[in-house]
Amino acid sequence: MSNRPYDRRTFLKQAAVATLGLAPFRFQKPAADSELTLYIGTYTNPGKSKGIYVYRMLKSTGKLKHAHTVEGVIEPSFLAMHPNRKYLYAVNELTEFEGKQSGAVSAFSINQRTGDLTFINQQPSVGAAPCHLVIDQSGKFALVANYEGGNASVLPIDANGRLAPATDVRQHRGAGLDPERQNGPHAHCVRLDRANRYALVTDLGIDRIMVYQFDSQTGKLRANQPPSVQLEPGAGPRHFVFHPGGKFGYVINELNSTLTAFAYLAATGTLKPIQTVSTLPKEFSGKNDCADVHVSRSGRFLYGSNRGHDSIVVFAIDGGSGMLTFVEHVSTRGETPRNFTIDPSGKFLLVANQASDSVVVFHVNPSSGRLKWTGFEATVPTPVCLLPVPSFS
């Protein structure tokens, strides 16, 4: 997590300079039927990265080409798209903002012809080191997980994409087994279910997934009953994903390198654990921290990232029970695969190797779920988050 001091005036000055700097340059309009746009969030501290990187990817081959860099954005470690695709939001993963223990969230408008970003405004995340966010289906609220703050916050979004001060903050309490990583609550991911009714927040520090009833009219969160589900002590739940069918959910546990599958009861917002499996081969004995998890668009396969083993683990999903069966491990061809993503077509899986400054593209076999390197990758400094979207027209 970043500990870089933050100066809002410096950020606004840099953002203004960056925006002005874009004036002489315009993206060449992509062919909507042949390319997609890839936004890449990064860590800008200790200084290798300059902000948010924008790439084009050929839909036919997965080949990546740098389009532009949106400079002046500090620590944009996670990105989210507004449902109308007119706005993009980035957490600024800082521990101090405007003199308080908080990070921030930044809003950008998207040029609908080119995909270019223009800074709109910024608000405190009301918790230090925000590391994940999601925009609700109505497009009226951004829900944020603050890692160091150990809480979840809700920021309103107006009709022009502008962020307003938080309408709600829910503070987590407790600690876990690991004295270093679990000395207090550490919210790491927030997800909304298909009905936009329940918000699930994974907390690595207290080994729980907190469940909140979400009011999409007021932006308020209320503890569900039961208010959480307990993971194995010391597991460190990090990222959570719903199955496309809505009946199952999966959490990847950072500290003990496992995946836990749940049955999800949408009517009540409750999770029931059904299986826990290792993300590592039995013969591996080194240090490993899990990071991200995704389900294929078909719902047939699940993928998780291992940092240390530096691999993507692949599981087949039983459509009836939600249970997982191991398929393979695939090297990410780089170090510390933090975030990864599956493109909108489901044809490619892209991995952000944070420590080796690379984004690597794999082809997904739709029948087996297996991955094969396409031969394409890009050099991007400290990539953290990958957000692919259909090209703008």
Secondary structure, DSSP 8 states (H G I E B T S, - for coil): -------HHHHHHHHHHHHHHTTT-------TTTEEEEEEEE--SSSS--EEEEEEEETTT--EEEEEEEES-----EEEE-TTSSEEEEEE--S-BTTBS--EEEEEEE-TTT--EEEEEEEE-SSSSEEEEEE-TTSSEEEEEETTTTEEEEEEB-TTS-B---SEEEE-----S-TTT-SS--EEEEEE-TTS-EEEEEETTTTEEEEEEEETTTTEEEEEEEEEEE--TT--EEEEEE-TTSSEEEEEETTTTEEEEEEEETTTTEEEEEEEEESS-TT--S--EEEEEEE-TTSSEEEEEEETTTEEEEEEE-TTT--EEEEEEEE-SSS-EEEEEE-TTSSEEEEEETTTTEEEEEEE-TTT--EEEEEEEEE-SSEEEEEEEE---
